[in-house]
Amino acid sequence: MLAKRIIPCLDIKNGRTVKGVNFVELVDAGDPVGLAKIYADEGADELVFLDISATQENRKTLIDLVDQVAKEINIPFTVGGGISSVEDVRALLNAGADKISINSSAVRNPQLINDLALEFGSQCVVVAIDTRHVDGVDIVHTHGGTKPTELNTQAWAKEVAERGAGEILLTSMDHDGTKAGFALDITAELSKALPIPVIASGGAGNMAHFVDVFTDGYADAALAASIFHFKEIPIPTLKSYLKDENVVVRTK
């Protein structure tokens, strides 16, 4: 069995790490460079950096901040927000990113997934899917979760895998920030149906939730933010707990 990955997420707005509930009510959670270094030192397997307002503000990701973070860490580093072209990705990789995450631009131009996979390899391409359960159907949302689309989440996930995405970052907007647990049903559905890894995001509140998402949700990785930012669960403590619960994780 491949080791399950623990991934802290830095949601960035105006150069600061922020965290909210259901994608709103954002509060400051600290300096992204300092947090990144702490997580790398504590044994995080990867780090995700999402410039959450870049698409809404119609601008590119904060390259200088990406560069600063990359210089402080020695773990795989995924960057997303405002990416819409091969050139955008090349600039981020040159700044120190290892992988990139696209969401709104992939929905707007699905061919971008193919182009990026061809240019940089599928291992570099993460497609983020923000999903919300609406009238009994799982619907993809874009622009930081502010715009519902007509896309069914399951069908879109299948399409992005076929187009060459290397991973899917699945965020349940219904669970985001609630600390009530991950969205196990849809995570398990996609994890079992797709040939690529699924990173579960949204809802982590205690260590048992991670066991649930790895065992019942079949996720390959679990992403969380506030529980790490506000030191509610230290990463070494979480990994030790998972190991005791017979979940295979990397340890330092």
Secondary structure, 3 states (H helix, E strand, C coil): CCCEEEEEEEEEECCEEEEEECCEEEEEEECHHHHHHHHHHHCCCCEEEEECCCCCCCCCCCHHHHHHHHCCCCCCEEEECCCCCHHHHHHHHHCCCCEEEECHHHHHCCHHHHHHHHHHCHHHEEEEEEEEEECCEEEEEECCCCEEEEEEHHHHHHHHHHHCCCEEEEEECCCCCCCCCCCHHHHHHHHHHCCCCEEEECCCCCHHHHHHHHHCCCCCEEEECHHHHCCCCCHHHHHHHHHHCCCCECCC
